[in-house]
Amino acid sequence: MSLKNILVHVDDGAHCAQRVTAAAALAAAHDAHLVGLYVITPPYIPGYMSVQLGPEFYEAQRQRAREAADAAAERFEAQAAKAGVSSEWRLAEGLVAMTLSHHARYADLTVLSQVDTREAPAGGTNGLPEDVILDAGRPILLIPYAGTFETIGSRVLVAWNASRESARAVNDAMPLLTAAQQVTVMNINPEQSDEEDGDLPGADLALHLARHGVPAEAAPSFGKDLEVGDILLSRAADLRADLIVMGAYGHSRLRELVLGGASRAILEHMTVPVLMSH
């Protein structure tokens, strides 16, 4: 398996250039085709107001949206050309998460940005990463809104708990893992009574990866009084990791919203790019 089609969400937000740069760099490193997708969201007009607005209003709205899309296309094409990758521009209309999820099913990887809570959501993008992760059926790479990332996937931390979601994430990330210089498989607070993963939790996965040529080692971590998300981010900093690979929402999203969980913690506080699969 290899990365041959990378999709990146393009919009008018402050963090768009950063994620397009990251997506273009990955496309260049993997000789992949880069697709930029811009979604025009129809304006929400309450029924009682729609009858008062003439066709001139809707035409003006469409014109402004087209102008913004044209400007975004120029920026995207310039970044793709600078990276020296083959690229394609797509313009679609609809709900952002639903449209992105649909297009993501025809890509090996989709690149989005972490939600910046300091900014007002634009164009229906509030909760966008979560919706696409859960709906697309494909791996999603999230770029933190803070910081710059010159490399992605050189030193990888794999969050492993032997769940369906984590197994899916590892398989989806294989093109990145085989190109990595260092891969650490971390099982956090493994149960001592669990015999399915051998004497060293994560060792079976490390062996599996090694058979694919991945320089992987198992490194279980213990921190009973700490949240899993905090342990992950702390360990990523210790390893100078430039990518975390993990399954998303092993528990329901509602449960994590109420009680907390690793997926939500990472989505809110990530410090390095994160590849998630559900």
C-alpha atoms as one frame of an Amber mdcrd trajectory, in Angstrom:
protein
   0.000   0.000   0.000   1.205   3.519  -0.758  -0.061   7.077  -0.670  -1.071
   8.041  -4.187  -4.051  10.342  -3.608  -4.029  12.947  -0.843  -7.038  15.177
  -0.248  -6.736  18.474   1.612  -9.536  20.735   2.762  -9.119  24.266   1.399
 -10.998  27.213   2.840 -10.517  30.876   3.748  -9.367  30.205   7.312  -6.146
  31.349   8.904  -4.750  27.814   9.106  -5.440  26.723   5.543  -1.977  27.550
   4.185  -0.347  25.508   6.939  -2.313  22.335   6.217  -1.922  22.702   2.444
   1.841  23.025   2.963   1.813  19.848   5.070  -0.307  17.973   2.528   1.884
  19.114  -0.361   5.051  18.034   1.474   3.572  14.566   2.030   2.510  14.376
  -1.602   6.044  15.257  -2.683   7.604  12.707  -0.324   5.318   9.902  -1.489
   4.981  10.869  -5.154   1.256  11.331  -4.606  -1.403  13.376  -6.389  -2.734
  16.286  -4.319  -6.404  17.254  -4.454  -7.603  20.537  -2.985 -11.309  20.604
  -2.128 -13.174  23.848  -1.471 -16.777  23.561  -0.300 -19.287  26.356  -0.808
 -21.959  26.153   1.853 -25.392  27.496   0.906 -26.366  30.318   3.274 -28.942
  29.445   5.892 -31.941  31.733   5.499 -34.955  31.237   7.801 -38.143  30.602
   5.878 -39.825  33.781   7.035 -36.911  35.836   5.658 -36.426  34.003   2.381
 -39.659  35.359   0.955 -38.451  38.913   1.630 -35.137  38.493  -0.169 -35.106
  38.906  -3.892 -32.995  37.029  -6.453 -30.431  39.832  -6.319 -29.486  38.804
  -2.772 -28.858  35.178  -3.714 -26.931  36.145  -6.813 -24.703  38.452  -4.740
 -24.092  35.628  -2.252 -23.130  33.235  -5.035 -20.830  35.803  -6.592 -18.988
  36.426  -3.321 -18.614  32.688  -2.756 -17.212  32.181  -6.257 -14.738  35.004
  -5.820 -13.528  33.549  -2.514 -13.208  30.118  -4.140 -11.215  31.552  -7.062
  -8.807  33.260  -4.664  -8.416  30.022  -2.670  -7.749  28.102  -5.888  -4.909
  30.474  -6.801  -3.317  30.050  -3.377  -3.635  26.266  -3.512  -2.205  25.980
  -7.013   0.733  28.202  -6.078   1.553  26.034  -3.052   1.242  22.824  -5.067
   3.505  24.226  -7.781   6.063  25.309  -5.191   6.123  21.755  -3.801   6.459
  20.327  -7.291   3.497  17.954  -7.048   0.731  17.077  -9.453  -2.467  18.671
  -8.247  -6.162  18.987  -8.889  -8.683  21.619  -7.811 -12.213  20.661  -6.862
 -15.108  22.965  -6.089 -18.241  21.555  -4.508 -21.406  22.843  -2.868 -23.060
  21.381   0.206 -22.481  20.741   3.888 -18.746  20.804   4.572 -18.367  17.632
   6.670 -20.651  15.553   4.477 -18.971  16.724   1.273 -15.466  16.168   2.650
 -16.391  12.693   3.883 -17.684  11.766   0.442 -14.540  12.937  -1.355 -12.306
  11.374   1.327 -13.523   7.915   0.316 -11.619   8.303  -2.948  -8.343   9.331
  -1.290  -5.657   7.466   0.615  -5.404  10.244   3.194  -7.339  13.411   3.999
  -5.674  16.390   5.653  -7.656  18.690   7.958  -6.784  21.196  10.657  -7.430
  20.975  14.363 -10.297  23.252  15.347  -9.004  26.565  16.653 -11.362  27.426
  19.481 -10.109  31.020  19.414 -11.842  31.549  16.074 -15.520  31.534  15.237
 -16.405  28.500  13.086 -17.000  29.424   9.465 -19.132  27.672   6.907 -20.358
  24.889   9.161 -16.887  23.722  10.213 -17.577  23.495  13.939 -16.811  19.890
  14.907 -15.570  19.196  11.381 -12.670  16.828  12.199 -14.790  14.593  14.409
 -17.602  14.358  11.863 -15.247  13.448   9.013 -13.254  10.960  11.113 -16.433
   9.119  12.063 -18.104   9.273   8.650 -15.408   9.031   5.982 -14.193   5.484
   6.585 -10.693   6.648   5.659  -7.676   7.915   7.651  -7.628  11.584   8.586
  -4.452  13.538   9.275  -4.989  16.502  11.595  -2.558  19.419  11.645  -2.425
  21.391  14.930  -3.388  25.024  14.597  -0.365  26.065  16.679   3.225  25.443
  15.633   5.047  24.589  12.427   5.897  21.078  11.287   8.834  20.688   8.956
   8.568  16.891   8.985   5.623  14.565   9.463   6.218  10.873  10.020   9.947
  10.734  10.694   9.491   9.769  14.364   6.109   8.171  15.000   4.321   7.323
  18.224   1.655   4.629  17.816  -1.022   4.569  20.514  -1.899   0.877  20.773
  -4.585  -0.811  22.832  -5.290  -3.789  20.538  -8.734  -2.395  19.681 -10.373
  -2.482  16.262  -9.867   1.266  15.910  -6.156   1.194  16.751  -5.594  -1.766
  14.403  -7.350   0.157  11.641  -5.212   3.235  12.286  -1.968   1.259  12.143
  -2.952  -0.368   8.864  -4.038   2.972   7.393  -0.757   4.571   8.473   1.452
   1.842   6.990   2.751   3.998   4.088   3.999   6.525   6.646   5.298   3.907
   9.079   7.398   2.133   6.449   9.056   5.451   5.610   9.698   6.419   9.253
  13.080   6.491  10.942  11.705   5.534  14.349   8.377   4.052  15.449   7.425
   3.575  19.094   4.450   1.381  19.959   3.015   2.533  23.254   0.395   0.659
  25.225  -0.771   2.816  28.124  -1.559   1.154  31.439  -1.865  -2.374  29.977
  -3.723  -4.823  32.161  -1.313  -7.252  33.805  -3.872 -10.041  33.473  -4.193
  -9.593  29.730  -2.256 -12.448  28.132  -3.319 -11.759  24.554  -0.503  -9.279
  23.914   2.375 -11.375  25.286   4.802 -10.563  28.066   5.577  -7.112  26.658
   2.434  -5.171  25.677   2.777  -3.927  22.128   5.526  -6.418  21.251   3.308
  -8.417  18.902   2.475  -5.274  16.934   6.125  -4.198  16.884   7.039  -7.609
  15.463   4.300  -7.345  12.848   5.584  -3.915  11.817   9.180  -5.134  11.749
   8.178  -7.758   9.214   7.078  -4.871   7.004  10.457  -3.197   7.405   9.252
  -0.715  10.024  11.861   0.172  12.696   9.431  -0.372  15.571   9.896  -1.025
  19.259   7.381  -1.633  22.033   7.395   0.737  24.974   4.465   0.314  27.388
   3.760   3.270  29.630   2.258   3.401  33.107   0.587   6.373  34.716  -2.455
   5.354  36.699  -3.127   8.849  37.984  -2.858  10.526  34.568  -5.281  10.746
  31.679  -4.378   8.750  28.579  -4.325  11.849  26.395  -1.887  13.590  28.740
   0.414  10.557  28.775   0.365  10.389  24.976   1.291  14.029  24.520   3.967
  13.885  27.217   5.541  10.800  25.666   5.359  12.350  22.192   7.341  15.325
  23.507   9.929  13.037  25.137  10.430  11.156  21.864  10.378  14.323  19.755
   7.675  12.572  17.739   6.359  14.394  14.685   3.311  12.131  14.253   0.886
  10.261  16.509  -1.102   7.353  15.073  -4.207   6.315  16.973  -7.690   4.915
  16.673 -10.524   7.354  17.227 -13.562   6.939  19.432 -13.326   3.392  20.691
 -16.107   4.572  22.983 -19.081   6.517  21.675 -18.576  10.199  20.977 -21.370
  11.038  23.434 -19.614   9.078  26.188 -16.359  10.917  25.525 -18.182  14.244
  25.422 -19.657  13.587  28.870 -16.882  11.636  30.569 -13.823  12.606  28.554
 -11.552  10.302  26.629  -8.293  10.038  24.719  -9.783  10.969  21.325 -11.373
  14.155  22.572  -8.304  15.098  24.621  -6.007  14.737  21.617  -8.384  16.610
  19.317  -8.459  19.507  21.746  -4.813  19.588  22.876  -2.685  18.019  20.122
   0.836  19.391  19.812   1.968  17.312  16.808   0.108  16.047  13.722  -2.199
  13.114  14.445  -3.436  10.402  12.095  -6.778   9.046  13.253  -8.968   6.246
  11.967 -12.297   4.987  13.227
